Amino acid sequence: MSRLDVAVVGAGPVGACVAALAARAGLAIEVFEARPGPAEDARTLALSHASRELLESIEAWPAGATPITSIHISQKGGPGRTLLEAAEQGLPALGYTTSFAALTACLAQRLGERGIAVRYGESCEGIALDADAAHLRFAGGREVDAKLLVLADGGANASRIPGIAFREKDYEQLAVVAKVATDRPHGGRAYERFTPQGPVALLPVGAQFALVYTASPVEAARILGLDDAAFLAGLQSHFGDRAGRFVSVARRASFPLRLRAINVPVAQRTALVGNAAQSLHPIAGQGLNLGLRDAASLAAAIGSTPPEAVGGAAMLEAYRASRVRDTSRGVAFTDFLTRAFSDRRRLPTWGRGLALTALDLFPPARRALAERMIHGARG
Ligand SMILES: Cc1cc2nc3c(=O)[nH]c(=O)nc-3n(C[C@H](O)[C@H](O)[C@H](O)COP(=O)(O)OP(=O)(O)OC[C@H]3O[C@@H](n4cnc5c(N)ncnc54)[C@H](O)[C@@H]3O)c2cc1C
């Protein structure tokens, strides 16, 4: 049995970030990860400027991230489009893309340098909470007691935590992701195109684009099964030619899309962060950005608490209170975008066209949208 101040379950980007930010002399912190080793996830992540600043503060900004200097938003089969530009915000970039694998590898390296062990192949299978500690049991038999459990496992164990209730919405869509290349340089521009079947996003990454193509389960199965030429032809007619002609596609993968939010991100001796606390549709690229702000808030609460009071009610309340506004707005904003731009019954095509045209003609509204995507809720 080992005794820790902080046990982080899940070495995804959010759990690793909490551990790196909370590292300080005198606190015993360890991270437990079910995967046998580093992540091999093919996902490309768009991170905001604020997330970059946070990761840079712990020297965990991965080399080679691609800047997004503008975002072109449009809808298929309808009028209206808007262009968000970094220059208008006075920033070098609106955001950046990096790979999930590069980010988690970079964070794991920083944890090693700070003397925090990441124990791979440790799947947490039992959680018991009392006033003094969280008691954890892992698949291989390891047992750990911690003053604070940071649950960062993407949601795998949240149902084991007393008092946690879920709000779930299945969008009945899958995200098909792949790297694609076009016949002209992207110039740092990302595209978000709303179609009746769901949004399609192209994010610049290196010299290529990362494609996120939302589709019904039946349609997703069909396009996953196409040969490359047929896939590219279908994408061209679905997306149009504003990014050029699609010339190649790499390995495709798919992820189910749903909204899952919990009632409160704390329980006895426990804080929930990242996807364990809320998992969002990737339509607005908000999920990890929101999760990294969870990590920063939790680390700040740990950092301002004496070691003997870590995991106590006052520290957990400080974390809970700091997340209420940002989390509820992030969830509502993403759900609104998903419904407004995917569901014809809610906002007819002309209504979406009007919204996009208004955004384009009205710089303060455009700045407000960019601000929300860059920094989350403020104040
Ligand atoms: C297709 C797609 C595209 C996306 N694009 C973006 C984007 O552009 N921008 C953005 O901000 N967000 C994006 N997201 C969301 C983003 O991927 C998540 O918000 C982010 O991965 C959450 O990080 P996390 O560390 O909380 O959880 P996860 O990344 O889910 O990590 C959880 C970790 O816990 C481990 N684990 C699970 N169970 C256990 C257990 N029992 N014991 C120990 N360990 C366990 C897992 O192996 C995993 O390593 C996207 C998501 C999808 C699906």
The ligand as a MOL file (V3000), in Angstrom:
LIG
                    3D

  0  0  0     0  0            999 V3000
M  V30 BEGIN CTAB
M  V30 COUNTS 53 58 0 0 0
M  V30 BEGIN ATOM
M  V30 1 C -12.2260 13.5130 -33.0650 0
M  V30 2 C -11.9240 14.4310 -31.9120 0
M  V30 3 C -11.3070 15.6470 -32.1520 0
M  V30 4 C -11.0450 16.5280 -31.1020 0
M  V30 5 N -10.4790 17.7350 -31.3740 0
M  V30 6 C -10.2580 18.6110 -30.3760 0
M  V30 7 C -9.6690 19.8760 -30.6550 0
M  V30 8 O -9.3740 20.2060 -31.7940 0
M  V30 9 N -9.4430 20.7270 -29.6210 0
M  V30 10 C -9.7990 20.4000 -28.3260 0
M  V30 11 O -9.6160 21.2300 -27.4160 0
M  V30 12 N -10.3390 19.1910 -28.0290 0
M  V30 13 C -10.5790 18.3010 -29.0180 0
M  V30 14 N -11.1230 17.0790 -28.7370 0
M  V30 15 C -11.3780 16.7340 -27.3360 0
M  V30 16 C -10.0910 16.2430 -26.6480 0
M  V30 17 O -9.5670 15.1290 -27.3200 0
M  V30 18 C -10.3940 15.8850 -25.2000 0
M  V30 19 O -11.0210 17.0030 -24.5920 0
M  V30 20 C -9.1230 15.5330 -24.4260 0
M  V30 21 O -8.5260 14.3850 -24.9470 0
M  V30 22 C -9.4650 15.3100 -22.9490 0
M  V30 23 O -8.2780 14.9930 -22.2510 0
M  V30 24 P -8.3510 14.1960 -20.8860 0
M  V30 25 O -6.9310 14.0960 -20.4100 0
M  V30 26 O -9.3650 14.7750 -19.9850 0
M  V30 27 O -8.9520 12.7600 -21.2530 0
M  V30 28 P -8.4150 11.6410 -22.2620 0
M  V30 29 O -7.6570 12.2460 -23.3740 0
M  V30 30 O -9.6210 10.8110 -22.5590 0
M  V30 31 O -7.4030 10.7830 -21.3760 0
M  V30 32 C -7.8690 9.9230 -20.3450 0
M  V30 33 C -6.7480 8.9630 -19.9840 0
M  V30 34 O -7.1800 8.1380 -18.8990 0
M  V30 35 C -6.7810 6.7940 -19.1550 0
M  V30 36 N -7.6920 5.8990 -18.4240 0
M  V30 37 C -8.9700 5.5600 -18.7620 0
M  V30 38 N -9.4810 4.7100 -17.8360 0
M  V30 39 C -8.5180 4.5340 -16.8990 0
M  V30 40 C -8.4590 3.7570 -15.6960 0
M  V30 41 N -9.5030 3.0280 -15.2690 0
M  V30 42 N -7.3130 3.7990 -14.9520 0
M  V30 43 C -6.2430 4.5530 -15.3810 0
M  V30 44 N -6.2530 5.2810 -16.5220 0
M  V30 45 C -7.3800 5.2810 -17.2730 0
M  V30 46 C -6.8990 6.6590 -20.6700 0
M  V30 47 O -6.1090 5.5900 -21.1420 0
M  V30 48 C -6.3900 8.0210 -21.1360 0
M  V30 49 O -4.9940 8.0440 -21.3390 0
M  V30 50 C -11.4000 16.1770 -29.7680 0
M  V30 51 C -11.9900 14.9360 -29.5130 0
M  V30 52 C -12.2880 14.0770 -30.5860 0
M  V30 53 C -12.9560 12.7770 -30.3030 0
M  V30 END ATOM
M  V30 BEGIN BOND
M  V30 1 1 1 2
M  V30 2 1 2 3
M  V30 3 2 2 52
M  V30 4 2 3 4
M  V30 5 1 4 5
M  V30 6 1 4 50
M  V30 7 2 5 6
M  V30 8 1 6 7
M  V30 9 1 6 13
M  V30 10 2 7 8
M  V30 11 1 7 9
M  V30 12 1 9 10
M  V30 13 2 10 11
M  V30 14 1 10 12
M  V30 15 2 12 13
M  V30 16 1 13 14
M  V30 17 1 14 15
M  V30 18 1 14 50
M  V30 19 1 15 16
M  V30 20 1 16 17
M  V30 21 1 16 18
M  V30 22 1 18 19
M  V30 23 1 18 20
M  V30 24 1 20 21
M  V30 25 1 20 22
M  V30 26 1 22 23
M  V30 27 1 23 24
M  V30 28 2 24 25
M  V30 29 1 24 26
M  V30 30 1 24 27
M  V30 31 1 27 28
M  V30 32 2 28 29
M  V30 33 1 28 30
M  V30 34 1 28 31
M  V30 35 1 31 32
M  V30 36 1 32 33
M  V30 37 1 33 34
M  V30 38 1 33 48
M  V30 39 1 34 35
M  V30 40 1 35 36
M  V30 41 1 35 46
M  V30 42 1 36 37
M  V30 43 1 36 45
M  V30 44 2 37 38
M  V30 45 1 38 39
M  V30 46 1 39 40
M  V30 47 2 39 45
M  V30 48 1 40 41
M  V30 49 2 40 42
M  V30 50 1 42 43
M  V30 51 2 43 44
M  V30 52 1 44 45
M  V30 53 1 46 47
M  V30 54 1 46 48
M  V30 55 1 48 49
M  V30 56 2 50 51
M  V30 57 1 51 52
M  V30 58 1 52 53
M  V30 END BOND
M  V30 END CTAB
M  END
